Amino acid sequence: MRPVCRVCPHHCRLEEGALGLCRARKNVSGKIQSENYGRITGLALDPIEKKPLHRFYPGSSILSVGSYGCNLKCPFCQNHEISMCGEKEVFWERMSPEELAGQALEYASDAAHIRGAGQSRGAAGNLGVAFTYNEPCIGYEYVMDTARLVRRAGMKNVLVTNGCVELWVLDELLPYIDAMNIDLKGFTKEFYRKLGGDLETVKRFIVKAVAACHVELTTLIVPGENDGSQLRELIDWVAALDRNIPMHFSRFFPCFRMYDKEPTPVSQVYETVELAKKQLRYVYPGNC
């Protein structure tokens, strides 16, 4: 009987040696395991605001790391060169959790004197590690193993995720995660279905994450796809959950499989920001 991967709602049933839709989880001898464990495609010291996180240690830098693969198929993906690829389609280098945590500590300056969230440390010091670029939760084992070491070293862990995974994965990660940016890509079942995801799964993920750590949300506004009434309903839902959740609305630029679309008008982004500010305390435009 073929084993089932239960990390995300796809629940891929895999033959021996087969990869899931995410291109990163594989049936090896009857067990589903992370094929991209420790396979790093990107590593950079980024401003924390680039995640984007605007209310979690602003002014800090964070060591950002990514692998390959994703369980969604967004046609507007800005990181499609790695997220839509498997191990043979992208260059990667192996880095153990110990090596990554050690490098994060090397970049840190005065890590022992980190003050409360919301207070600037300056861009010179490294806050910790951000798991980002591709979808980190499909390789949650590596995130968990590394984050445990990062936390032990007195640094912070950030997760940048689409949130379209089962809650047991979140339960595994939450003890080690200090902050998240979660993509809330739209607000209809139909739109999420186009992306190969599930809106209700993402909503459950957000609700649980907000109760456990610092969370900021991001929505990329794609004209004619997820704007209009979707955005109004999205704002209503976030405000009902917690009006203090920081919300980012970003401008779309043609890429991947959407080169035929025009960029989001800057005016549309700012109009959405103003609309959201009627209900949410912290709202930010992006890519404008």
ZIRA-V781634 format. One record per backbone hydrogen bond with DSSP energy under -1.0 kcal/mol. NH is the residue of the N-H (numbers start at 0). CO is the residue of the C=O. E is the energy in kcal/mol with one decimal. If there is no record, write none. Layout:
# ZIRA-V781634
nh=NH co=CO e=E
nh=NH co=CO e=E
This chain:
# ZIRA-V781634
nh=4 co=11 e=-2.9
nh=10 co=7 e=-1.6
nh=13 co=2 e=-2.2
nh=16 co=26 e=-2.6
nh=17 co=14 e=-2.4
nh=19 co=24 e=-2.6
nh=22 co=19 e=-1.8
nh=25 co=32 e=-2.5
nh=26 co=17 e=-2.0
nh=27 co=30 e=-3.2
nh=30 co=27 e=-1.4
nh=32 co=25 e=-2.5
nh=34 co=23 e=-3.0
nh=35 co=23 e=-1.1
nh=38 co=35 e=-2.1
nh=39 co=92 e=-3.3
nh=40 co=65 e=-2.4
nh=41 co=65 e=-1.4
nh=43 co=63 e=-2.2
nh=45 co=61 e=-2.5
nh=47 co=59 e=-2.6
nh=49 co=46 e=-2.0
nh=50 co=47 e=-1.6
nh=52 co=47 e=-1.2
nh=59 co=56 e=-1.7
nh=60 co=124 e=-1.5
nh=61 co=45 e=-2.9
nh=62 co=127 e=-1.9
nh=63 co=43 e=-3.8
nh=64 co=129 e=-2.8
nh=65 co=41 e=-2.0
nh=68 co=81 e=-2.2
nh=72 co=194 e=-2.8
nh=76 co=73 e=-1.5
nh=81 co=78 e=-2.0
nh=82 co=78 e=-2.7
nh=83 co=79 e=-1.4
nh=84 co=81 e=-1.2
nh=88 co=85 e=-1.6
nh=92 co=39 e=-2.3
nh=94 co=37 e=-2.6
nh=99 co=95 e=-2.5
nh=100 co=96 e=-2.6
nh=101 co=97 e=-2.1
nh=102 co=98 e=-2.2
nh=103 co=99 e=-2.4
nh=104 co=100 e=-1.9
nh=105 co=101 e=-1.9
nh=106 co=102 e=-1.8
nh=112 co=109 e=-1.9
nh=113 co=110 e=-1.3
nh=118 co=115 e=-1.5
nh=126 co=60 e=-3.2
nh=128 co=155 e=-2.3
nh=129 co=62 e=-2.8
nh=130 co=157 e=-3.0
nh=131 co=64 e=-2.8
nh=133 co=131 e=-2.2
nh=134 co=68 e=-1.6
nh=138 co=135 e=-1.5
nh=139 co=136 e=-1.3
nh=142 co=138 e=-1.5
nh=143 co=139 e=-2.9
nh=144 co=140 e=-2.5
nh=145 co=141 e=-2.5
nh=146 co=142 e=-3.1
nh=147 co=143 e=-1.9
nh=148 co=144 e=-1.0
nh=149 co=145 e=-2.5
nh=150 co=146 e=-2.6
nh=151 co=147 e=-1.8
nh=152 co=148 e=-1.4
nh=153 co=150 e=-1.8
nh=154 co=149 e=-2.2
nh=155 co=126 e=-2.1
nh=157 co=128 e=-2.6
nh=158 co=178 e=-2.2
nh=159 co=130 e=-2.5
nh=160 co=180 e=-2.1
nh=164 co=162 e=-1.0
nh=165 co=6 e=-2.8
nh=168 co=165 e=-1.2
nh=169 co=165 e=-1.1
nh=170 co=166 e=-2.4
nh=171 co=167 e=-1.6
nh=172 co=168 e=-1.6
nh=173 co=169 e=-2.8
nh=175 co=172 e=-2.4
nh=177 co=156 e=-2.4
nh=178 co=156 e=-1.5
nh=179 co=213 e=-2.3
nh=180 co=158 e=-2.1
nh=181 co=215 e=-2.3
nh=182 co=160 e=-2.4
nh=183 co=217 e=-2.5
nh=191 co=187 e=-2.0
nh=192 co=188 e=-2.1
nh=193 co=189 e=-1.7
nh=194 co=190 e=-1.0
nh=195 co=192 e=-1.1
nh=196 co=191 e=-3.1
nh=201 co=197 e=-1.7
nh=202 co=198 e=-2.5
nh=203 co=199 e=-2.3
nh=204 co=200 e=-2.0
nh=205 co=201 e=-2.6
nh=206 co=202 e=-2.5
nh=207 co=203 e=-2.1
nh=208 co=204 e=-2.5
nh=209 co=205 e=-2.8
nh=210 co=206 e=-1.1
nh=211 co=208 e=-1.7
nh=212 co=208 e=-2.2
nh=213 co=177 e=-1.6
nh=215 co=179 e=-2.3
nh=216 co=245 e=-2.5
nh=217 co=181 e=-2.1
nh=218 co=247 e=-2.7
nh=220 co=249 e=-2.7
nh=224 co=221 e=-2.4
nh=225 co=221 e=-1.7
nh=229 co=226 e=-1.4
nh=231 co=227 e=-1.3
nh=232 co=228 e=-2.5
nh=233 co=229 e=-2.5
nh=234 co=230 e=-2.5
nh=235 co=231 e=-2.2
nh=236 co=232 e=-2.2
nh=237 co=233 e=-2.4
nh=238 co=234 e=-2.6
nh=239 co=235 e=-2.0
nh=240 co=236 e=-1.7
nh=241 co=237 e=-2.8
nh=244 co=241 e=-1.8
nh=246 co=281 e=-2.7
nh=247 co=216 e=-2.6
nh=248 co=283 e=-2.7
nh=249 co=218 e=-2.4
nh=250 co=285 e=-1.8
nh=256 co=74 e=-2.1
nh=257 co=254 e=-3.1
nh=263 co=251 e=-2.0
nh=268 co=264 e=-1.5
nh=269 co=265 e=-2.2
nh=270 co=266 e=-2.3
nh=271 co=267 e=-2.1
nh=272 co=268 e=-2.3
nh=273 co=269 e=-2.3
nh=274 co=270 e=-2.2
nh=275 co=271 e=-2.6
nh=276 co=272 e=-2.0
nh=277 co=274 e=-1.1
nh=278 co=275 e=-2.0
nh=279 co=275 e=-2.9
nh=280 co=242 e=-2.7
nh=283 co=246 e=-2.6
nh=285 co=248 e=-2.0
